[in-house]
Structures are given as C-alpha cells and as structure tokens.
Amino acid sequence: MLIVGTSAVAGECKDAASVVRAMFDAFNRHDAAAMVAAYAPDAELLSPDFCAPRRGHEDVRRTYQALFDDAPDIVDTIDEMVVQGDRVAVLFHSRGTAGGQPFEVPIAAFITVSDGLIVRDRSVFQPSPGACLP
C-alpha cells in the first residue's frame, strides 16, 4: 500500500514529487505500461542487482514486468520522501512473495526528474548473495 497517492498520470504532472508518487502508484497497480510512461525514453536505471546500467523504455518495461511476474503480490510502501528541486530521495520497503517465500526489502531510491519524466533512477539495497540480473 502506498502511503501517499495521486491520480496524476506521468507526463501530466511536472513537479518531481508528483511524478515519483505517480510512478509508485503505477508500480503498486502492476501497470508496466504506466511505469514505462513515467520514464524518459533515454532514462537510466541503476540497481545493485543489475550487472550493468539499464537504459531506455524497453529496459524499464523488462525490469518492472519481471518483478511483477516473479512476485505477483509485490507492493512498495513509501516511508519517507525528500524533494530538492528535480531530485527525489525515497526510502521505501518492498514486500511480497517470490518463489513461495515472503520477502520485505528496505530500499532507498535516488530519482531525477526532467520535464515531468524520470531520467535517472538509482536504487540502493542489500542484494541477495550472487545476484546479478542481466
């Protein structure tokens, strides 16, 4: 469950906080198309479990669709959000079930927004040992 919600659609809202809230809303609906729409065409995604940075709409779609497929009940809950201009720091926890095992992972994300779209999304968390998703 997302603590702060909005009915705004990515691209319609310009301030960074609204863009990030709309992205979390789309995530919690498991709406991969809306997730893609929240990101700029050349957006960069960085995560400790990626072997290399991911870039562009296809990587955004692939990344989030894989999460929705692997953990069909996954939900992100924002615990804290700090906004400074076009940059947003979000502390949240991701909860769900994957492979029959429940999980809860605290995550910090550092997101940059430009012209109402996410251009950079860097997540920081403790990955599982040996995790490296191409």
C-alpha positions in Angstrom: 0.0 0.0 0.0 1.3 3.4 -1.0 1.2 5.9 1.8 1.0 9.0 -0.5 -1.1 8.7 -3.6 -2.0 10.8 -6.6 -4.4 10.5 -9.5 -1.9 12.2 -11.8 -0.6 10.4 -14.9 3.1 10.6 -15.7 3.8 13.5 -18.1 0.7 15.5 -16.9 2.3 16.4 -13.6 5.6 18.3 -13.8 6.8 18.6 -10.2 9.2 15.9 -9.2 7.3 14.7 -6.1 4.1 14.1 -8.2 6.0 12.3 -10.9 7.5 9.9 -8.3 4.2 9.4 -6.5 2.5 8.5 -9.8 5.3 6.1 -10.6 4.8 4.3 -7.2 1.0 4.2 -7.9 1.7 2.6 -11.2 4.1 0.1 -9.6 1.5 -0.9 -7.0 -1.1 -1.4 -9.8 1.5 -3.6 -11.6 1.0 -1.4 -14.6 4.1 -1.9 -16.7 2.9 0.4 -19.4 2.3 3.2 -17.0 5.8 2.6 -15.5 7.3 3.0 -19.0 5.3 6.2 -19.5 6.8 7.6 -16.2 10.3 7.4 -17.6 12.1 9.4 -20.3 13.0 7.4 -23.5 16.7 7.5 -22.5 16.2 7.0 -18.8 18.9 5.2 -16.8 18.2 2.6 -14.1 20.8 1.5 -11.7 20.5 -1.2 -9.1 22.9 -3.4 -7.1 21.4 -6.5 -8.6 21.9 -5.3 -12.3 25.1 -6.5 -14.0 25.1 -3.2 -15.9 23.0 0.0 -16.0 19.7 -0.3 -17.8 18.6 2.3 -20.3 15.5 3.2 -22.2 11.9 2.2 -22.3 12.5 -1.4 -23.2 14.7 -1.9 -20.2 12.2 -0.2 -17.9 9.4 -2.4 -19.2 11.6 -5.6 -18.9 12.7 -4.7 -15.4 9.3 -4.0 -13.9 7.4 -6.7 -15.8 9.9 -9.3 -14.5 9.3 -8.0 -10.9 5.5 -8.3 -11.4 5.8 -11.8 -12.9 8.3 -13.1 -10.2 6.4 -11.5 -7.2 2.7 -11.2 -8.2 1.8 -9.6 -4.9 4.7 -7.1 -4.7 3.8 -3.8 -3.2 6.1 -0.8 -2.4 5.3 1.4 0.6 6.9 4.9 0.8 8.3 5.5 4.3 10.0 8.8 3.6 10.5 11.2 0.7 12.8 14.2 0.4 12.5 16.5 -2.6 15.1 19.0 -3.7 14.2 20.6 -7.0 14.3 17.9 -9.7 15.8 15.3 -7.4 13.8 13.0 -5.1 15.2 10.6 -2.4 12.7 7.9 -1.4 13.1 5.5 1.4 10.5 2.7 1.0 10.1 -1.0 1.5 9.1 -3.6 -1.0 7.0 -6.5 0.2 5.7 -9.6 -1.5 6.2 -13.3 -2.2 8.6 -14.7 -4.7 9.1 -18.4 -5.3 6.7 -19.1 -2.5 8.8 -17.2 0.0 7.7 -13.9 1.6 10.1 -11.0 1.5 10.4 -7.5 2.7 13.3 -5.3 1.5 14.1 -1.8 2.6 15.2 0.3 -0.4 16.5 3.8 -1.0 15.9 5.3 -4.4 17.5 8.5 -5.8 15.4 9.7 -8.7 16.0 12.6 -11.0 13.0 14.1 -13.0 13.2 16.4 -16.0 10.2 17.7 -17.9 7.8 15.5 -16.0 9.7 12.3 -16.7 12.1 10.2 -14.7 15.6 10.4 -16.3 17.6 8.6 -13.6 16.5 6.0 -11.0 19.2 4.6 -8.7 18.1 2.1 -6.2 20.2 1.0 -3.2 19.6 -2.1 -1.1 21.4 -5.2 0.1 21.1 -7.7 -2.8 20.9 -11.5 -2.3 24.3 -13.1 -2.5 25.4 -13.9 -6.0 22.5 -11.8 -7.5 23.3 -10.2 -10.8 20.4 -9.8 -13.3 21.5 -9.1 -16.9 
